[in-house]
């Protein structure tokens, strides 16, 4: 039989324990369940998960790493069997904060490419925007459907315990260009339901399987008003991209075409894809290609990943590109410190989710190019029990919820929890050895019946 969590640790994982080594209420059922399991159960389940993931092909390419034949290597992202559990009241507050933040960021993007009221008000230095490498002058005055630039936002959240044992969630980073990882969120949940069905019957875990439906709805809502039945495609750089599995996965889940730049062409100021039945007009591109490679006529002339003339079609309002061209200026690290001011300026509200404390080096700190840098203290990130080679041990984590913005802002409950697998490490990136966990948002009693119907519909 396995031990209870409170019998295992000298260094307590914050997410499970409050002050005084008291296990948190939302983990008690899991703690009791784990204590009843045979000691070798977790190792067997991990082997089963790795075998299934490898069979399905859930891998990512590692840039700069070659196998014996000189080909690029692919790895499984390590998957941890112990879920991260978040109670309903914490998620509700985080959800409100995410909606507020992404709404303000989209207002900011529309503003800087139109009237620039926030710059005129002196809240952000003009040179901080116009000298930014991600600012696209070609987007000035371009109107986008719903005035939304970032339809898919991945907001990185960290939690830092305080001296009183009360943790606070902070936004570490806004990912507004081509945020990745949502496929691992979905596949981790499917794996947990396959391996531990009894746990799901004991917990009211909010469903996430309807994310592809919400994504397709968001993309269709983002179509220009030139057609009632928009055609959506996913644009990928190709099979050698590190996130290619995700591109193919999302296209398949939404039931739309996965295309590369060579599959698209422009004619008469509209964009078409080549099909076996002849050209088909495209209305929305969910692009997983960076700005610089989208249109060789405007950006990198040697790019073969995009489509020549695409920006002309975009600027004419005959296609929408999600996320929008020029969106990267809002998730640049030098702009991050101004997001709380954006929220107050555009929404007239105080931020619900705070930034990590940040120092702007433009304030007489860095000799060369001080405006290009910020500094942040190293937070004592919260930790969660994680199954590692030596057994169950605390490891640091973050969370990336995925926020969808169309006519409304919506998201599935939770996100991708990333975990630093090396002892003491704060690095959660998969490219540097990090892994992933399933994220369970527990529902209130009143929400459970609604989510069960959603689950049945998704199934």
C-alpha positions as CSV (number, residue, x, y, z in Angstrom):
1,X,0.0,0.0,0.0
2,X,1.2,3.5,-0.7
3,X,1.6,6.1,2.0
4,X,-0.6,9.1,2.5
5,X,0.9,12.4,1.3
6,X,1.2,13.8,4.9
7,X,3.4,10.8,5.8
8,X,5.8,11.4,2.9
9,X,7.3,14.8,3.1
10,X,9.8,16.8,5.0
11,X,9.5,19.6,2.4
12,X,5.8,20.1,1.9
13,X,4.3,20.6,-1.6
14,X,2.4,23.8,-1.2
15,X,-0.6,22.9,-3.4
16,X,-1.5,20.0,-1.2
17,X,-0.8,21.4,2.2
18,X,-1.7,24.5,4.1
19,X,0.1,25.8,7.1
20,X,0.7,23.3,9.9
21,X,0.9,20.3,7.6
22,X,-2.9,20.3,7.0
23,X,-3.9,18.7,3.8
24,X,-6.2,20.9,1.7
25,X,-9.8,19.9,1.5
26,X,-9.8,19.5,-2.2
27,X,-7.0,16.9,-2.1
28,X,-8.4,14.7,0.7
29,X,-10.3,12.3,-1.5
30,X,-7.2,11.8,-3.7
31,X,-4.9,11.4,-0.7
32,X,-7.2,8.6,0.8
33,X,-7.4,7.0,-2.7
34,X,-3.6,6.9,-3.2
35,X,-3.0,5.4,0.3
36,X,-5.1,2.4,-0.8
37,X,-3.1,1.7,-3.9
38,X,-0.4,-1.0,-4.2
39,X,3.1,0.3,-4.1
40,X,3.9,-0.6,-7.7
41,X,0.7,0.8,-9.2
42,X,2.0,4.2,-10.2
43,X,5.1,2.8,-12.0
44,X,2.9,0.4,-14.0
45,X,0.4,3.2,-14.9
46,X,3.3,5.4,-16.1
47,X,4.6,2.7,-18.3
48,X,1.2,2.2,-19.8
49,X,0.8,6.0,-20.4
50,X,4.2,6.2,-22.2
51,X,3.3,3.3,-24.4
52,X,0.0,4.8,-25.4
53,X,1.5,8.3,-26.0
54,X,4.2,6.8,-28.2
55,X,1.7,4.8,-30.2
56,X,-0.5,7.8,-30.8
57,X,2.6,9.9,-31.7
58,X,2.3,12.6,-29.1
59,X,5.8,14.0,-29.5
60,X,7.6,17.3,-30.0
61,X,10.7,17.9,-32.1
62,X,13.8,19.1,-30.4
63,X,15.6,21.8,-32.5
64,X,19.3,21.4,-32.8
65,X,19.3,17.7,-31.6
66,X,20.0,14.9,-34.1
67,X,19.8,11.2,-34.0
68,X,22.4,8.7,-35.4
69,X,21.2,9.3,-38.9
70,X,21.4,13.0,-38.7
71,X,17.6,13.5,-38.5
72,X,15.9,15.7,-35.9
73,X,15.0,13.9,-32.7
74,X,11.5,13.7,-31.2
75,X,10.6,13.2,-27.6
76,X,7.6,12.4,-25.5
77,X,6.7,15.3,-23.2
78,X,7.0,13.6,-19.7
79,X,3.5,13.1,-18.3
80,X,2.9,13.1,-14.5
81,X,0.2,10.9,-13.1
82,X,-0.7,13.0,-10.1
83,X,-3.2,15.7,-11.1
84,X,-3.1,19.3,-10.0
85,X,-6.4,20.1,-8.3
86,X,-7.9,23.6,-8.0
87,X,-11.2,24.3,-6.1
88,X,-14.1,26.0,-7.9
89,X,-13.9,29.3,-6.0
90,X,-10.2,29.8,-6.9
91,X,-10.9,29.0,-10.6
92,X,-13.9,31.4,-10.7
93,X,-11.6,34.3,-9.5
94,X,-8.9,33.3,-12.0
95,X,-11.4,33.1,-14.8
96,X,-12.7,36.6,-14.1
97,X,-9.1,37.9,-14.1
98,X,-8.2,36.1,-17.3
99,X,-11.3,37.5,-19.1
100,X,-10.5,41.0,-17.8
101,X,-6.8,40.8,-18.8
102,X,-7.4,39.4,-22.4
103,X,-10.2,41.9,-23.0
104,X,-7.8,44.8,-22.1
105,X,-5.0,43.4,-24.2
106,X,-7.3,43.2,-27.2
107,X,-8.5,46.8,-26.6
108,X,-4.8,47.9,-26.4
109,X,-4.0,46.2,-29.7
110,X,-6.9,47.8,-31.5
111,X,-5.9,51.2,-30.0
112,X,-2.2,51.2,-30.9
113,X,-3.1,50.3,-34.5
114,X,-5.8,53.0,-34.6
115,X,-6.2,56.2,-32.5
116,X,-3.3,55.4,-30.0
117,X,-5.2,57.0,-27.1
118,X,-3.1,55.2,-24.5
119,X,0.0,56.7,-26.0
120,X,-1.5,60.2,-26.2
121,X,-2.4,59.9,-22.5
122,X,1.2,59.3,-21.7
123,X,0.7,55.9,-20.0
124,X,3.1,54.1,-22.3
125,X,6.0,55.8,-24.0
126,X,5.5,56.0,-27.8
127,X,9.0,54.7,-28.6
128,X,8.2,51.6,-26.5
129,X,5.6,50.7,-29.1
130,X,6.9,52.1,-32.4
131,X,10.5,50.8,-31.8
132,X,9.2,47.4,-30.8
133,X,10.3,44.6,-33.2
134,X,6.8,43.1,-33.1
135,X,5.0,46.3,-34.0
136,X,3.7,46.1,-37.6
137,X,3.1,49.6,-39.2
138,X,1.3,47.7,-42.0
139,X,-1.6,47.2,-39.6
140,X,-2.3,50.8,-38.9
141,X,-6.0,51.6,-39.5
142,X,-6.8,47.9,-40.4
143,X,-10.2,46.9,-38.9
144,X,-10.5,43.3,-37.7
145,X,-13.7,41.4,-37.0
146,X,-15.0,42.0,-33.4
147,X,-11.9,44.3,-32.9
148,X,-10.1,41.2,-31.7
149,X,-6.4,40.6,-32.4
150,X,-5.7,37.6,-30.1
151,X,-8.4,35.0,-30.5
152,X,-6.3,32.4,-28.7
153,X,-4.4,33.6,-25.7
154,X,-2.2,31.4,-23.5
155,X,-1.7,33.2,-20.2
156,X,1.0,31.8,-17.9
157,X,0.0,31.8,-14.3
158,X,2.2,31.1,-11.3
159,X,1.3,30.8,-7.6
160,X,3.5,32.0,-4.9
161,X,2.9,31.0,-1.3
162,X,3.1,33.8,1.3
163,X,4.1,33.8,4.9
164,X,0.6,33.2,6.1
165,X,0.1,30.1,3.9
166,X,-2.2,31.9,1.6
167,X,-1.1,31.6,-2.0
168,X,-1.7,34.3,-4.6
169,X,-1.9,33.8,-8.4
170,X,0.3,36.0,-10.6
171,X,0.5,36.4,-14.3
172,X,4.0,35.6,-15.4
173,X,3.6,36.0,-19.2
174,X,1.0,36.7,-21.9
175,X,1.3,34.5,-25.0
176,X,-0.7,36.2,-27.7
177,X,1.1,35.2,-31.0
178,X,0.9,31.4,-31.5
179,X,0.4,29.9,-28.0
180,X,1.0,26.1,-28.0
181,X,0.3,23.2,-25.6
182,X,-3.4,22.9,-25.7
183,X,-3.2,19.4,-27.3
184,X,-1.3,18.2,-24.3
185,X,-4.0,19.6,-22.0
186,X,-6.6,17.5,-23.9
187,X,-4.5,14.4,-24.2
188,X,-3.5,14.4,-20.6
189,X,-7.2,14.4,-19.5
190,X,-8.0,11.5,-21.9
191,X,-5.1,9.6,-20.4
192,X,-6.1,10.2,-16.8
193,X,-9.7,9.1,-17.5
194,X,-8.4,6.0,-19.2
195,X,-6.0,5.1,-16.4
196,X,-8.0,6.2,-13.3
197,X,-11.7,6.1,-14.1
198,X,-12.5,5.5,-10.4
199,X,-11.0,8.8,-9.5
200,X,-13.3,10.7,-11.8
201,X,-16.3,9.0,-10.3
202,X,-15.1,10.2,-6.9
203,X,-14.5,13.9,-8.0
204,X,-16.6,16.4,-9.9
205,X,-14.0,17.4,-12.4
206,X,-15.1,20.1,-14.8
207,X,-14.9,18.9,-18.5
208,X,-12.5,20.2,-21.1
209,X,-13.2,17.9,-24.0
210,X,-15.3,20.6,-25.7
211,X,-12.3,22.9,-26.3
212,X,-12.1,22.1,-30.0
213,X,-15.8,23.0,-30.4
214,X,-15.2,26.3,-28.6
215,X,-12.1,27.0,-30.7
216,X,-14.0,26.3,-34.0
217,X,-16.8,28.5,-32.8
218,X,-14.4,31.3,-32.0
219,X,-12.7,31.0,-35.4
220,X,-16.0,31.0,-37.3
221,X,-17.1,34.1,-35.3
222,X,-13.9,35.8,-36.4
223,X,-14.7,35.5,-40.1
224,X,-15.1,38.6,-42.2
225,X,-18.7,39.4,-43.0
226,X,-18.3,38.2,-46.6
227,X,-19.8,34.8,-46.2
228,X,-22.4,33.1,-44.0
229,X,-20.5,29.7,-44.0
230,X,-16.8,30.5,-43.4
231,X,-14.1,28.1,-44.4
232,X,-11.5,27.7,-41.6
233,X,-8.0,26.2,-42.1
234,X,-5.0,25.6,-39.8
235,X,-1.8,26.9,-41.3
236,X,1.3,24.9,-40.2
237,X,5.0,25.4,-41.1
238,X,5.1,21.7,-41.8
239,X,5.9,18.4,-40.2
240,X,9.4,19.4,-39.0
241,X,8.0,22.1,-36.7
242,X,8.2,21.2,-33.0
243,X,4.5,21.6,-32.5
244,X,3.3,19.8,-35.7
245,X,1.5,17.1,-33.7
246,X,-0.7,19.9,-32.2
247,X,-1.4,21.5,-35.5
248,X,-2.6,18.2,-37.0
249,X,-4.4,17.3,-33.8
250,X,-6.4,20.5,-33.7
251,X,-7.3,20.5,-37.4
252,X,-8.6,16.9,-37.0
253,X,-10.5,17.7,-33.9
254,X,-12.2,20.7,-35.5
255,X,-12.8,18.9,-38.8
256,X,-11.0,21.5,-40.9
257,X,-8.1,21.3,-43.4
258,X,-4.5,21.4,-42.3
259,X,-2.6,23.4,-44.9
260,X,0.9,24.6,-45.6
261,X,1.8,27.8,-47.4
262,X,2.2,26.0,-50.8
263,X,-1.4,24.9,-50.5
264,X,-2.6,28.6,-50.6
265,X,-2.7,31.2,-53.3
266,X,-4.1,34.7,-53.8
267,X,-6.4,35.7,-56.8
268,X,-8.5,38.8,-57.2
269,X,-7.8,39.9,-53.6
270,X,-9.1,36.6,-52.1
271,X,-7.2,33.7,-50.7
272,X,-7.8,30.1,-51.9
273,X,-6.6,26.7,-51.1
274,X,-5.8,24.0,-53.6
275,X,-8.0,20.9,-53.3
276,X,-8.7,17.8,-55.4
277,X,-12.0,19.4,-56.3
278,X,-10.4,22.7,-57.4
279,X,-9.8,26.0,-55.6
280,X,-11.8,26.7,-52.4
281,X,-11.9,30.1,-50.9
282,X,-10.5,30.5,-47.4
283,X,-12.1,32.9,-44.9
284,X,-10.2,32.2,-41.6
285,X,-6.6,31.1,-41.1
286,X,-5.7,29.8,-37.7
287,X,-2.0,30.3,-38.3
288,X,0.8,28.5,-36.4
289,X,3.4,30.5,-38.4
290,X,5.1,33.7,-37.1
291,X,4.4,37.1,-38.7
292,X,7.8,37.2,-40.4
293,X,7.0,34.1,-42.5
294,X,3.3,34.8,-43.5
295,X,3.8,36.9,-46.7
296,X,7.1,37.0,-48.6
297,X,5.9,40.1,-50.4
298,X,5.8,42.1,-47.2
299,X,8.0,40.4,-44.6
300,X,10.8,37.9,-45.3
301,X,11.1,37.6,-49.1
302,X,12.7,34.1,-48.8
303,X,9.9,32.6,-46.7
304,X,8.2,29.6,-48.2
305,X,6.0,29.0,-45.2
306,X,3.3,31.6,-46.0
307,X,1.4,32.9,-49.1
308,X,2.5,35.8,-51.3
309,X,-0.2,38.5,-51.3
310,X,-1.9,37.3,-48.1
311,X,-1.5,40.6,-46.3
312,X,-3.3,42.5,-49.1
313,X,-6.2,40.1,-48.7
314,X,-6.1,40.6,-44.9
315,X,-6.0,44.4,-45.1
316,X,-8.9,44.4,-47.6
317,X,-11.0,42.5,-45.0
318,X,-11.5,39.4,-47.2
319,X,-9.8,37.0,-44.8
320,X,-9.0,36.9,-41.1
321,X,-5.8,35.6,-39.6
322,X,-5.9,34.3,-36.1
323,X,-4.0,35.5,-34.2
324,X,-3.8,38.8,-35.8
325,X,-0.7,40.2,-37.5
326,X,1.2,42.5,-35.1
327,X,-0.3,40.9,-32.0
328,X,3.2,40.2,-30.7
329,X,3.7,43.8,-29.5
330,X,1.3,43.2,-26.7
331,X,3.1,40.1,-25.3
332,X,6.6,41.6,-25.5
333,X,8.3,41.5,-22.1
334,X,8.9,45.3,-22.3
335,X,5.1,45.9,-22.6
336,X,4.2,43.4,-19.8
337,X,4.6,45.9,-16.9
338,X,2.0,48.2,-18.5
339,X,-0.8,45.7,-18.6
340,X,-2.3,46.7,-15.2
341,X,-2.4,50.3,-16.5
342,X,-4.2,49.0,-19.7
343,X,-6.9,47.4,-17.6
344,X,-7.6,50.6,-15.7
345,X,-7.4,52.7,-18.8
346,X,-9.6,50.7,-21.1
347,X,-12.0,49.0,-18.5
348,X,-11.9,51.4,-15.6
349,X,-11.2,48.4,-13.3
350,X,-8.5,47.3,-10.9
351,X,-6.6,44.2,-12.1
352,X,-8.0,40.9,-10.6
353,X,-4.8,39.1,-11.4
354,X,-1.6,40.9,-10.5
355,X,1.7,40.9,-12.5
356,X,4.8,39.3,-10.9
357,X,6.6,42.3,-9.3
358,X,8.6,43.8,-12.1
359,X,11.3,46.5,-12.4
360,X,11.5,48.5,-15.6
361,X,15.1,49.0,-16.5
362,X,14.3,52.2,-18.4
363,X,14.5,53.8,-15.0
364,X,18.3,54.4,-14.8
365,X,19.3,50.8,-14.4
366,X,20.8,49.4,-17.6
367,X,23.5,51.3,-19.4
368,X,22.9,50.0,-23.0
369,X,19.3,49.9,-24.3
370,X,17.6,50.1,-20.9
371,X,14.1,50.3,-22.4
372,X,14.6,46.8,-23.9
373,X,14.8,45.1,-20.5
374,X,12.8,44.3,-17.4
375,X,13.8,42.5,-14.2
376,X,11.7,40.2,-12.0
377,X,12.5,38.6,-8.7
378,X,12.7,34.8,-8.5
379,X,9.4,33.8,-7.0
380,X,9.1,30.8,-4.7
381,X,6.7,29.0,-7.0
382,X,4.2,26.6,-5.5
383,X,4.9,22.9,-5.7
384,X,2.8,19.9,-6.3
385,X,3.4,16.2,-5.5
386,X,4.9,14.6,-8.6
387,X,5.8,11.0,-9.4
388,X,9.5,10.9,-10.2
389,X,12.1,8.1,-10.3
390,X,12.7,8.3,-6.6
391,X,9.0,8.1,-5.7
392,X,6.6,11.0,-5.0
393,X,8.3,14.3,-4.4
394,X,7.4,18.0,-4.6
395,X,8.1,19.8,-7.9
396,X,7.5,23.4,-9.0
397,X,4.6,24.1,-11.4
398,X,2.9,26.8,-13.5
399,X,-0.5,26.9,-15.3
400,X,-1.4,28.0,-18.9
401,X,-5.1,28.5,-19.3
402,X,-6.3,29.1,-22.9
403,X,-8.6,32.1,-23.4
404,X,-10.7,32.3,-26.6
405,X,-12.0,35.6,-27.8
406,X,-14.6,35.9,-30.6
407,X,-17.9,37.7,-30.1
408,X,-17.4,36.8,-26.4
409,X,-14.6,35.6,-24.2
410,X,-14.7,32.0,-23.1
411,X,-12.5,29.2,-21.9
412,X,-12.6,25.6,-20.6
413,X,-12.0,25.2,-16.9
414,X,-8.3,24.7,-16.3
415,X,-5.4,24.6,-18.7
416,X,-2.0,23.0,-19.1
417,X,-0.1,22.5,-15.9
418,X,3.6,22.3,-16.6
419,X,6.0,20.8,-14.0
420,X,9.7,21.2,-13.5
421,X,10.9,17.6,-13.1
422,X,14.4,18.3,-11.8
423,X,14.6,18.8,-8.0
424,X,14.6,22.4,-7.1
425,X,14.3,23.6,-10.7
426,X,11.9,26.4,-11.7
427,X,12.2,25.6,-15.4
428,X,8.9,24.0,-16.7
429,X,9.5,24.3,-20.5
430,X,9.4,20.9,-22.3
431,X,12.4,21.8,-24.3
432,X,14.4,22.0,-21.1
433,X,13.1,18.8,-19.4
434,X,9.8,19.9,-18.1
435,X,6.7,17.8,-18.1
436,X,2.9,18.2,-17.9
437,X,0.0,17.3,-15.5
438,X,-3.7,17.1,-15.9
439,X,-5.4,20.1,-14.2
440,X,-8.6,19.4,-12.4
441,X,-11.0,22.2,-11.6
442,X,-13.5,20.9,-9.1
443,X,-17.1,22.0,-9.5
444,X,-19.7,23.2,-7.1
445,X,-22.7,21.0,-6.7
446,X,-24.8,23.4,-8.8
447,X,-22.4,23.2,-11.7
448,X,-22.0,19.5,-11.8
449,X,-25.3,18.6,-13.6
450,X,-24.5,21.2,-16.4
451,X,-21.0,19.9,-16.9
452,X,-22.2,16.3,-17.1
453,X,-24.5,17.3,-20.0
454,X,-21.6,19.0,-21.7
455,X,-19.5,15.9,-21.3
456,X,-22.2,13.7,-22.8
457,X,-22.6,16.1,-25.7
458,X,-18.8,16.1,-26.3
459,X,-18.6,12.4,-26.1
